[in-house]
Amino acid sequence: MRCATSLIRNLALAGCLFLAPAVSRGEDTSLSLPQARAVAGAALERGDYALAIRLARGLIEADPRDTGAWYVVAAAQMRQGNPRAARAAVTRAYRFAQTPADKTRSAELAARFALEENRPTMAQAWLRRAAIHIDDPDQETRLARDYQALRRINPFSFSLRTEVRPSDNVNSGSSAVYNVIDDVIAPDYPLASQALEGTVATLDATAGYRLRASPTSATTLNGRLYVQRVSLASSTAAKAPLARDSDYGSTYVEVSLNHAFAVGEPEKKGSAAVDVALGESWYGGERNFRTLQISGERNWRLGASSLFQLNARVEHRFDARQPTNDADGLGLGMFYARKLANGDGLSVSLALRDTEAANFNGTYSSASVRTSYALAKPVGPARITAAVGAEYADYPMFRLSRVIPPTRREDRSYYGEVSLFFPDFDYAGFAPNLRLRAGRKTSNFSQYTSREISLSLGVQSKF
């Protein structure tokens, strides 16, 4: 925001360069536009803000698109302690600015004035506008730094992720032809669902409000909305003639309270957090279940380039539509991230989960691992991250019908994905992200054997 102060000073000094003979308030003097502009700048410099505003208003009457005059009004109003009026003036300057540099300058000034009004959310929005017109890497770095500072100041926080992906398996359906259980075909029990092609669109929005904060802790109230909608391809009519798009749509809403705090010696930068969340899930237009979750995490900084985390979560699902979702679960996890000497990033995560449901079809244990590698240097216009993962799930007792005896079900999943982020093709600091994912799931119940290849296009923030 230092540029805002220097801009106001430069405007005043510019007025002095063209300083005409002093005009007192009592004189009835007619000035040309260049003279009025020069005198307005001189009045601003010597602190006669009323005269500066009056002359600038006259210039604006002559030409409403005179951005220099709007700057003078903004500077005078700000120096008189009227940040709201100053922001209103510089908003007009932004509107009528002709060059990207002037647009950027006006937007940054508006952000500064909004912050003076104690409106950090509006200041963030103006920095987003400034980002639209910036093409200089140094300016972009400075703006990102200012935005991060506002994020720390602002008690409100917002996050939005969107994604659209064509997929050959939008319903997590089976890729098998027959219903096979432990290598035995069950001809009287056809597959409940086969893989269907289509397009999946998701929106994941979160908002938070920091209730209290100190140098070593913060308590935040958060809300989350996750929406997934499916559009089936016309080719699915042959496989599932009665299927509708709405059958595969899902929605999840959550409210949570999070308390994060520093742990240990300050120089080691250790931290921990506790989170309590209440959520509700819908699937196919009907309520699926409600959930209460309590989770915690402990983070350790290992030197300047590594982070290690342990986490745990206890979940109770209730008011479920199906007894398989009326369940209690315990999850344990580990996460390690390291920035390598060449700037690349490596991360590894491990998750263990144990769930016990009212119906034994929903009782299982699972273990999953994921490794990702992010290249520091872009390849062409893209920043590349690659990841691979695997999961094993064990259902001690599982059956598809009352006629078929229950038996153990074992699922194994594998996937790989490559993400390409294009930071140079951004708008207001948001840039596109392209992700290619391929996965396969095998099971001794062919109903749960599946494959998927999807290509998704999303948008994410650069700062």
C-alpha positions as CSV (number, residue, x, y, z in Angstrom):
1,M,0.0,0.0,0.0
2,R,3.1,2.3,0.1
3,C,2.4,3.1,-3.5
4,A,-0.8,4.9,-2.5
5,T,1.0,7.4,-0.3
6,S,3.7,8.1,-2.9
7,L,1.0,8.6,-5.5
8,I,-0.7,11.3,-3.5
9,R,2.6,13.0,-2.9
10,N,3.5,12.8,-6.6
11,L,0.2,14.4,-7.5
12,A,0.8,17.3,-5.3
13,L,4.4,17.7,-6.5
14,A,3.1,17.6,-10.1
15,G,0.9,20.5,-9.3
16,C,3.8,22.5,-8.1
17,L,5.7,22.0,-11.4
18,F,2.9,23.9,-13.1
19,L,2.2,26.4,-10.4
20,A,0.5,29.5,-11.6
21,P,0.4,32.7,-9.6
22,A,-1.3,32.2,-6.2
23,V,-5.1,32.7,-6.3
24,S,-6.7,33.7,-3.0
25,R,-10.2,32.6,-2.1
26,G,-11.5,36.1,-2.2
27,E,-10.4,36.8,-5.8
28,D,-12.9,36.6,-8.7
29,T,-10.4,35.0,-11.1
30,S,-11.1,33.1,-14.3
31,L,-8.6,30.3,-14.9
32,S,-7.9,28.2,-17.9
33,L,-8.1,24.4,-17.4
34,P,-4.3,24.0,-17.2
35,Q,-4.1,26.8,-14.8
36,A,-6.9,25.4,-12.6
37,R,-5.2,22.0,-12.7
38,A,-1.9,23.6,-11.5
39,V,-3.5,25.7,-8.8
40,A,-5.5,22.7,-7.5
41,G,-2.2,20.8,-7.2
42,A,-0.6,23.7,-5.4
43,A,-3.5,24.0,-3.0
44,L,-3.3,20.3,-2.2
45,E,0.4,20.6,-1.5
46,R,0.0,23.6,0.9
47,G,-3.0,22.0,2.7
48,D,-5.8,24.1,1.3
49,Y,-8.0,21.1,0.7
50,A,-11.2,23.0,0.3
51,L,-9.8,25.0,-2.6
52,A,-8.2,21.9,-4.1
53,I,-11.6,20.1,-4.1
54,R,-13.4,23.1,-5.5
55,L,-11.0,23.5,-8.4
56,A,-11.0,19.8,-9.1
57,R,-14.8,19.8,-9.1
58,G,-14.7,22.5,-11.7
59,L,-12.4,20.5,-13.8
60,I,-14.8,17.5,-13.5
61,E,-17.7,19.6,-14.6
62,A,-15.7,20.5,-17.7
63,D,-14.7,16.8,-18.2
64,P,-16.2,14.1,-16.0
65,R,-13.5,11.7,-17.3
66,D,-10.6,13.8,-16.0
67,T,-8.9,11.2,-13.9
68,G,-6.3,13.7,-12.6
69,A,-9.1,15.8,-11.1
70,W,-10.6,12.8,-9.5
71,Y,-7.2,11.9,-8.0
72,V,-7.0,15.4,-6.5
73,V,-10.4,15.1,-4.9
74,A,-9.4,11.6,-3.5
75,A,-6.2,12.9,-2.1
76,A,-7.8,16.0,-0.5
77,Q,-10.6,14.0,1.0
78,M,-8.2,11.4,2.4
79,R,-6.0,14.1,4.0
80,Q,-9.1,15.5,5.6
81,G,-9.8,12.2,7.2
82,N,-12.7,11.1,4.8
83,P,-11.6,7.8,3.4
84,R,-15.1,6.9,2.2
85,A,-15.3,10.0,0.1
86,A,-11.8,9.5,-1.1
87,R,-12.7,5.9,-2.2
88,A,-15.7,7.2,-4.0
89,A,-13.5,9.7,-6.0
90,V,-10.8,7.2,-6.8
91,T,-13.5,4.7,-7.9
92,R,-14.4,7.2,-10.6
93,A,-10.8,7.6,-11.5
94,Y,-10.6,3.8,-12.0
95,R,-13.7,3.9,-14.1
96,F,-12.3,6.5,-16.5
97,A,-8.6,5.4,-16.5
98,Q,-7.4,4.7,-20.0
99,T,-4.2,2.7,-19.4
100,P,-3.5,-0.5,-17.4
101,A,-1.1,1.5,-15.2
102,D,-3.7,4.0,-14.3
103,K,-6.3,1.3,-13.7
104,T,-3.9,-0.5,-11.3
105,R,-3.0,2.7,-9.5
106,S,-6.6,3.6,-9.0
107,A,-7.6,0.1,-7.7
108,E,-4.7,0.0,-5.3
109,L,-5.6,3.5,-4.0
110,A,-9.2,2.3,-3.5
111,A,-7.9,-0.7,-1.6
112,R,-5.9,1.6,0.7
113,F,-8.9,3.8,1.3
114,A,-11.2,0.8,2.0
115,L,-8.7,-0.4,4.6
116,E,-8.7,3.1,6.2
117,E,-12.5,2.6,6.5
118,N,-11.8,-0.7,8.3
119,R,-13.3,-2.7,5.4
120,P,-10.6,-5.3,4.6
121,T,-12.9,-7.4,2.5
122,M,-13.6,-4.5,0.1
123,A,-9.8,-3.8,0.1
124,Q,-9.2,-7.4,-1.0
125,A,-11.8,-7.0,-3.8
126,W,-10.0,-3.9,-5.1
127,L,-6.7,-5.7,-5.1
128,R,-8.3,-8.4,-7.2
129,R,-9.3,-5.6,-9.6
130,A,-5.8,-4.3,-9.6
131,A,-4.6,-7.8,-10.5
132,I,-6.6,-7.7,-13.7
133,H,-4.4,-5.0,-15.2
134,I,-1.0,-6.0,-13.9
135,D,1.5,-7.7,-16.3
136,D,4.7,-7.0,-14.4
137,P,6.0,-9.9,-12.2
138,D,7.4,-7.5,-9.6
139,Q,4.1,-5.6,-9.3
140,E,2.3,-9.0,-9.1
141,T,4.6,-10.2,-6.3
142,R,4.0,-7.0,-4.3
143,L,0.2,-7.2,-4.8
144,A,0.2,-10.8,-3.7
145,R,2.1,-9.8,-0.6
146,D,-0.4,-7.0,0.2
147,Y,-3.3,-9.4,-0.3
148,Q,-1.8,-11.9,2.1
149,A,-1.4,-9.1,4.7
150,L,-5.0,-8.2,4.2
151,R,-6.0,-11.9,4.7
152,R,-4.2,-11.8,8.1
153,I,-6.0,-8.6,9.1
154,N,-9.5,-9.6,7.8
155,P,-11.6,-11.5,10.3
156,F,-13.6,-12.8,7.3
157,S,-12.1,-15.5,5.0
158,F,-13.5,-16.9,1.8
159,S,-12.5,-19.8,-0.5
160,L,-14.1,-21.0,-3.7
161,R,-13.1,-23.9,-5.9
162,T,-15.0,-24.9,-9.1
163,E,-14.4,-27.8,-11.4
164,V,-16.0,-29.3,-14.5
165,R,-14.9,-32.7,-15.7
166,P,-16.0,-35.1,-18.5
167,S,-15.8,-38.6,-17.2
168,D,-16.5,-42.2,-18.3
169,N,-17.7,-43.1,-14.8
170,V,-19.7,-40.3,-13.2
171,N,-21.6,-42.7,-10.9
172,S,-18.7,-44.8,-9.6
173,G,-20.4,-47.7,-11.3
174,S,-19.0,-51.1,-12.2
175,S,-16.9,-51.8,-15.2
176,A,-17.7,-55.5,-15.0
177,V,-20.2,-57.3,-17.3
178,Y,-21.4,-59.9,-14.8
179,N,-22.0,-60.0,-11.1
180,V,-19.1,-62.1,-9.9
181,I,-18.4,-62.8,-6.2
182,D,-15.1,-64.6,-5.4
183,D,-14.8,-65.7,-9.0
184,V,-18.3,-67.2,-9.0
185,I,-21.0,-65.7,-11.3
186,A,-24.3,-64.9,-9.6
187,P,-26.6,-65.0,-12.6
188,D,-29.8,-64.3,-10.6
189,Y,-28.4,-61.0,-9.3
190,P,-27.5,-58.6,-12.1
191,L,-25.2,-55.7,-11.5
192,A,-26.9,-52.9,-9.6
193,S,-25.2,-50.2,-11.6
194,Q,-22.7,-50.0,-14.5
195,A,-20.4,-47.1,-15.2
196,L,-22.1,-44.2,-17.0
197,E,-20.5,-41.5,-19.1
198,G,-21.2,-37.8,-18.6
199,T,-20.0,-34.6,-17.1
200,V,-19.5,-33.7,-13.4
201,A,-19.5,-30.1,-12.1
202,T,-18.5,-29.3,-8.6
203,L,-18.5,-26.2,-6.4
204,D,-16.8,-26.1,-3.1
205,A,-17.3,-22.8,-1.2
206,T,-16.1,-22.0,2.4
207,A,-16.5,-18.9,4.5
208,G,-15.0,-18.2,7.9
209,Y,-15.2,-15.5,10.6
210,R,-12.4,-15.2,13.2
211,L,-14.1,-14.8,16.5
212,R,-11.0,-14.0,18.5
213,A,-7.2,-13.9,17.8
214,S,-4.0,-13.4,19.7
215,P,-0.3,-13.7,18.7
216,T,-0.5,-17.4,19.6
217,S,-4.0,-18.5,18.9
218,A,-7.2,-18.0,16.9
219,T,-10.8,-19.2,17.0
220,T,-12.8,-19.3,13.8
221,L,-16.4,-20.1,12.9
222,N,-16.6,-21.7,9.4
223,G,-19.2,-22.7,7.0
224,R,-18.9,-24.9,3.9
225,L,-21.1,-25.8,0.9
226,Y,-20.1,-28.6,-1.4
227,V,-22.3,-29.2,-4.5
228,Q,-21.8,-31.8,-7.2
229,R,-24.1,-32.2,-10.2
230,V,-24.0,-34.7,-13.0
231,S,-25.1,-34.4,-16.6
232,L,-25.4,-37.9,-18.2
233,A,-24.3,-38.5,-21.8
234,S,-26.9,-39.5,-24.3
235,S,-25.1,-42.9,-24.6
236,T,-26.2,-43.9,-21.1
237,A,-29.8,-44.5,-22.2
238,A,-28.9,-48.0,-23.4
239,K,-27.3,-49.0,-20.0
240,A,-29.7,-47.2,-17.7
241,P,-32.9,-46.0,-19.5
242,L,-34.5,-44.8,-16.3
243,A,-31.5,-42.9,-15.0
244,R,-31.8,-39.2,-14.5
245,D,-29.2,-36.5,-13.9
246,S,-30.6,-35.7,-10.4
247,D,-30.1,-39.3,-9.3
248,Y,-26.4,-38.7,-9.0
249,G,-26.2,-35.2,-7.6
250,S,-24.9,-34.6,-4.1
251,T,-24.8,-31.7,-1.6
252,Y,-23.0,-31.3,1.7
253,V,-23.4,-28.5,4.1
254,E,-21.2,-28.0,7.2
255,V,-20.8,-25.6,10.1
256,S,-17.6,-25.9,12.2
257,L,-15.7,-24.2,15.0
258,N,-11.9,-24.3,14.8
259,H,-9.4,-23.3,17.5
260,A,-5.7,-23.2,16.4
261,F,-2.8,-22.4,18.7
262,A,1.0,-22.3,18.9
263,V,2.8,-25.2,20.6
264,G,6.3,-25.3,22.0
265,E,9.1,-22.8,21.5
266,P,8.3,-19.9,19.1
267,E,11.4,-20.5,17.0
268,K,10.3,-24.0,16.1
269,K,6.9,-22.8,14.9
270,G,4.9,-25.8,16.1
271,S,1.1,-25.6,16.1
272,A,-2.0,-27.6,16.8
273,A,-5.8,-27.2,16.1
274,V,-9.0,-28.7,17.3
275,D,-12.2,-28.7,15.1
276,V,-15.8,-29.5,15.8
277,A,-18.1,-29.8,12.8
278,L,-21.8,-30.5,12.3
279,G,-22.8,-31.4,8.7
280,E,-25.6,-32.8,6.6
281,S,-25.4,-34.8,3.3
282,W,-27.9,-35.2,0.5
283,Y,-27.7,-37.6,-2.4
284,G,-30.1,-38.0,-5.3
285,G,-32.3,-35.2,-4.0
286,E,-32.8,-36.9,-0.6
287,R,-31.1,-36.5,2.7
288,N,-28.3,-39.1,3.1
289,F,-27.1,-38.6,6.7
290,R,-26.1,-36.1,9.3
291,T,-22.7,-36.1,10.8
292,L,-20.9,-34.8,13.9
293,Q,-17.1,-34.7,13.7
294,I,-14.3,-33.9,16.2
295,S,-10.8,-33.6,14.8
296,G,-7.4,-32.5,15.8
297,E,-4.0,-32.0,14.3
298,R,-0.5,-31.4,15.5
299,N,2.1,-29.7,13.3
300,W,5.9,-29.6,13.5
301,R,8.2,-27.5,11.5
302,L,11.3,-29.5,10.7
303,G,13.9,-26.9,9.8
304,A,13.1,-24.2,7.3
305,S,11.8,-26.5,4.5
306,S,9.8,-29.4,6.0
307,L,6.4,-29.9,7.8
308,F,5.2,-33.0,9.6
309,Q,1.6,-33.4,10.8
310,L,-0.3,-36.0,12.7
311,N,-4.1,-35.8,12.7
312,A,-7.1,-37.7,14.0
313,R,-10.9,-37.6,13.5
314,V,-13.9,-39.1,15.3
315,E,-17.1,-39.1,13.3
316,H,-20.7,-40.1,14.3
317,R,-23.2,-40.4,11.5
318,F,-26.9,-40.4,12.4
319,D,-30.4,-39.9,11.0
320,A,-29.2,-41.9,8.0
321,R,-31.4,-42.9,5.1
322,Q,-29.6,-46.3,4.9
323,P,-28.3,-48.3,7.9
324,T,-24.9,-48.6,6.1
325,N,-24.5,-44.8,6.8
326,D,-25.6,-45.0,10.4
327,A,-22.1,-45.4,11.6
328,D,-19.2,-44.4,13.9
329,G,-15.8,-43.9,12.5
330,L,-12.2,-43.2,13.7
331,G,-9.5,-41.9,11.4
332,L,-5.8,-41.4,11.9
333,G,-3.5,-39.7,9.5
334,M,0.0,-38.5,8.8
335,F,1.3,-35.8,6.4
336,Y,4.8,-34.8,5.4
337,A,5.8,-32.1,3.1
338,R,9.3,-30.9,2.1
339,K,10.7,-28.3,-0.2
340,L,13.7,-29.7,-2.0
341,A,17.0,-27.9,-2.7
342,N,16.0,-27.3,-6.3
343,G,12.7,-25.7,-5.2
344,D,10.5,-28.7,-6.1
345,G,7.9,-29.8,-3.5
346,L,7.4,-33.4,-2.3
347,S,4.5,-34.5,0.0
348,V,3.4,-37.8,1.4
349,S,0.1,-38.6,3.2
350,L,-1.1,-41.7,5.0
351,A,-4.7,-42.2,6.2
352,L,-6.2,-45.1,8.3
353,R,-9.9,-45.4,9.0
354,D,-12.1,-47.8,10.9
355,T,-15.9,-47.6,10.6
356,E,-18.6,-49.6,12.4
357,A,-22.1,-49.2,11.0
358,A,-25.6,-50.4,12.0
359,N,-25.5,-52.7,8.9
360,F,-22.4,-54.8,8.5
361,N,-22.2,-53.8,4.8
362,G,-21.1,-50.4,6.1
363,T,-18.5,-51.8,8.5
364,Y,-15.0,-51.6,7.1
365,S,-11.3,-50.7,7.7
366,S,-9.2,-48.9,5.1
367,A,-5.7,-47.6,4.6
368,S,-4.6,-45.1,1.9
369,V,-1.4,-43.4,0.8
370,R,-0.8,-40.5,-1.6
371,T,2.5,-39.1,-2.9
372,S,2.7,-35.9,-4.9
373,Y,5.6,-34.0,-6.6
374,A,5.4,-30.4,-7.7
375,L,7.9,-28.9,-10.1
376,A,9.2,-25.4,-9.1
377,K,10.0,-24.4,-12.6
378,P,7.2,-24.1,-15.1
379,V,7.2,-26.3,-18.2
380,G,6.1,-23.8,-20.9
381,P,3.2,-21.9,-19.5
382,A,2.2,-24.6,-16.9
383,R,3.2,-25.4,-13.4
384,I,3.0,-29.2,-13.0
385,T,2.2,-31.4,-10.1
386,A,2.0,-35.2,-10.4
387,A,0.5,-37.5,-7.8
388,V,-0.1,-41.3,-7.3
389,G,-2.2,-43.0,-4.7
390,A,-3.5,-46.3,-3.5
391,E,-6.1,-47.5,-1.0
392,Y,-7.1,-50.8,0.5
393,A,-10.5,-51.4,2.1
394,D,-11.6,-54.5,4.0
395,Y,-15.2,-55.4,4.8
396,P,-15.2,-58.4,7.2
397,M,-18.8,-59.3,6.3
398,F,-20.6,-58.2,3.2
399,R,-23.5,-59.5,1.1
400,L,-25.6,-58.2,-1.8
401,S,-28.8,-60.0,-0.8
402,R,-30.3,-62.1,1.9
403,V,-30.1,-65.2,-0.3
404,I,-26.3,-65.0,-1.0
405,P,-24.3,-65.8,2.2
406,P,-22.2,-63.0,3.5
407,T,-18.4,-63.1,2.8
408,R,-15.4,-60.9,3.1
409,R,-15.1,-58.0,0.6
410,E,-11.7,-56.6,-0.3
411,D,-11.3,-53.5,-2.5
412,R,-8.0,-52.2,-3.9
413,S,-7.8,-48.8,-5.6
414,Y,-5.0,-47.2,-7.6
415,Y,-4.9,-43.8,-9.3
416,G,-2.5,-41.3,-10.9
417,E,-3.1,-37.7,-11.8
418,V,-1.3,-34.8,-13.4
419,S,-2.3,-31.2,-12.7
420,L,-1.3,-28.2,-14.9
421,F,-1.7,-24.7,-13.4
422,F,-1.5,-21.8,-15.8
423,P,-0.7,-18.7,-13.7
424,D,-0.1,-16.4,-16.7
425,F,-3.7,-16.8,-17.9
426,D,-5.3,-15.3,-14.9
427,Y,-8.2,-12.9,-14.3
428,A,-8.3,-11.0,-11.1
429,G,-5.7,-13.4,-9.6
430,F,-7.7,-16.5,-10.6
431,A,-6.1,-18.9,-13.0
432,P,-7.2,-22.1,-14.7
433,N,-6.1,-25.6,-13.6
434,L,-6.3,-28.7,-15.8
435,R,-6.2,-32.1,-14.2
436,L,-6.0,-35.5,-15.9
437,R,-6.8,-38.4,-13.6
438,A,-6.9,-42.2,-14.3
439,G,-7.9,-44.7,-11.7
440,R,-8.8,-48.3,-11.2
441,K,-10.6,-50.2,-8.5
442,T,-10.6,-54.0,-8.1
443,S,-12.8,-56.1,-5.8
444,N,-13.7,-59.7,-5.2
445,F,-17.3,-58.3,-5.7
446,S,-17.4,-57.3,-9.3
447,Q,-20.2,-54.8,-8.5
448,Y,-17.4,-52.6,-7.0
449,T,-14.8,-53.1,-9.8
450,S,-14.5,-49.9,-11.7
451,R,-12.3,-47.7,-13.9
452,E,-12.3,-44.0,-14.6
453,I,-10.5,-41.6,-16.8
454,S,-11.4,-37.9,-16.4
455,L,-10.1,-34.5,-17.5
456,S,-11.2,-31.7,-15.3
457,L,-11.0,-27.9,-15.7
458,G,-11.0,-25.8,-12.6
459,V,-10.1,-22.4,-11.3
460,Q,-7.9,-21.5,-8.3
461,S,-6.4,-18.4,-6.8
462,K,-2.8,-17.4,-7.4
463,F,-2.5,-15.8,-4.0
